[in-house]
Amino acid sequence: MRSVKPGLLERRRYWLVYIVLFAVIAIDQLSKIAVRSSLPVGDSHLFWPGVLRFTHFENTGAAGSSFEGWGRIFIPVAIAVVVWVVYAQRKGKLTNPWLAAGAGFFAGGAVGNAIDRLLFARVTDFLEWTVGGGIMNLADIAINIGVLLGIVGMLLDARAAKKEPEPDIGEPREC
C-alpha cells in the first residue's frame, strides 16, 4: 500500500473545498442560464416521465416559496456561510474529506442562489419532482448534499475520536 505524506492530504483537502465550491457555482449558474434562455417562465418540459420535469419558476423567496418577496435577506447569509467555510478550512476544522466536500457543496449552493438574488431579485428554479412535489435548482440540491456530507464527516470524526485510546497519565507522584 502506498503511503501519502500528511502534508499532501491536507493540501488536497484544502483545495477540495474550493474546487467543489466553484464547480457548484459554475454548474448551477450555467444550468439557470440555459433554463432562462430556452424555457419561458411557467412553461414545462417533461424530462423523465413520472419522476422529473423542467418547469421554469422564478422564486422571490426561499425554499418552498417561504419568505416570498424577502429573498434578498439571504444574500448576507450566503456571505456569512462563505466566510465561515473559509475560516473553518484555514483553521483546520474541516478535518476529513467529507467535511471539506460538504462545506464546498453547501457554500457553493448558497452562493449560486445569492448570485440570482443579487442580479435578478429572484432565484431561478426548474427541477420539478413529480413525486413529492416541489421545484428547486442545482444550488438547492448542492446545499442538501453539503448537509448530508457534513453529517457523514462529523459522524466519522466522532467514531475516530472514540477509537483513540485515552492517554495514560500514570500514577500520581509524591514530591
N, C-alpha and C positions, 0 to 999 in steps of 0.2 A: 504494500500500500504506500502510495506517495504521500510524504508529509508536506504540509504547506506552512510556510512561515506565518506566525501570528500577525505580523505587520501587514502581510498581503491580504489576509482575511479581513482585517479591519479596514483596509483601503477599499476592498471590494464592497463591503457593507456600507462604507462611506458613500461611494458612488452609486450604489443601488438605489438609495433614497432619491437622488436627483435624476437618475435615468428613468425610474418609474414615474416620478412626478412630471417630468417634461414629456414623456411618452403619452401619459394620460391626457395632459392638456392638449397636445397636438392631435391625438386621435379624436378626442371629444370635439374640439373646435372644427376639425375637418368634416366630421360627421354632421355637425349642425349647419355648416356652410352648405353641404350637399343637400340637406333637407330644405333649408330656406330657399335654395336656388331651384329646386326641382319639384317641390310639393307645396301648393298653396295652403295657407292656414286653414285648418278644418278638414282638408282632404285626407283621404285614407288610401293606403295601398296594402292589400293582403300579401304578406311575405311568407308566412308559414301557416297554412290553414289549421285552425283550431288552437294555435299557440300564439302567434305574433303577427301584428300588422303595424305598418308605419303610418302614424297619424300625426300630422303637423299641428302642434298645440303650443301656444305662447303663454307661459305661466308667469304672472306678475307677483306671485307669492313664493311659497316654499313647498316642501313635499306635500303632495295631495292638495295643492292649491290653498293650503293654510296660509295665513297672513297675506291674503290677497291684496295686492297693491303696496305691500310693505317689503318687497323683495330686496330693495337696496340696503336695508339694515343688515343684511347678511354679508355685505362686502367687507366691513371691518372684521366680521367673524372669520372670513376666509383669510384675511391678512394675519389675524391672530393665530390661526391654525398653522400657516406657513412659518411664522416667527417661532412658534412652539416646536415645530418639526426641526427647523434649523438648529435651534438651541439644544434640543434633545439629542440630535445627531452629533453636534460638536462636543457635547458634554459626555458622550459615550453611553447615553441612556438607551439607545436602540441596540440592545446587547446581542441580538441574533438577526439573521436574515429575514425572518418572519416579521419582526417588529419594523425593520428597515423598509421592507417592501410595503407593509401595511401603512406605514406613515407616508410613503410616497404615493400610494393609491389614494389615501384619504385626502392629503393636501392637494394632489392633482385634480381630484374631483371638485374640491371646494373652489380651487382657482378657476377651473373650467366654467363652473356656473357663475362665479364672480365676474368673469370677463363678459359673459352675456348680460348680466345685470348692469355692469358699468357702461357697456356700449349701447344696449338696447332697452334698458329698464325692464327686462323680462328675460326668462330663460326659455330656450327652445327645447321642447320635449317632443319625442317622436316614437318611442318604443311603447306600443300599447299591447299589453299582455291580455289575450282573450280569456285566459283562465286567471281568476283573481282580480282582474281589472287593474287600473292604474296606468298612467302614461309617464314615462321617465326618459332620461337620456343616458349616455355613456358615463357622464360625470357622476350621476346618481349611483350607477352600478359600481363605479370605482370607489365611491365613498363606502358603500356596503362591503365591498371586497376588502377595503382597508380595515374596517372594523373587524371583520372575520379574521384576517391575518394577524391583526393586533392581539386578538383574544388568543389565538393559537400561540403566538410568540410569548405572551405573558404566562400561559399555562406551561409552556416548555421551560421558561425561566424558573417558574415555581417548582417544577419537577426536578430540574437540575439542582436547585438550592436544597431540596430535601435529600438528595443523594450525597451531597458534600458532607463528609464527616465533621463533627464539631471538633474544634481544636482542643487538644489535651493541654490543659493549663497546669497539670501536675498537682502535687500536694502542697499545701501551704508550708512555708519555711519559717523556722524560728530564727530570729536575729540575735 
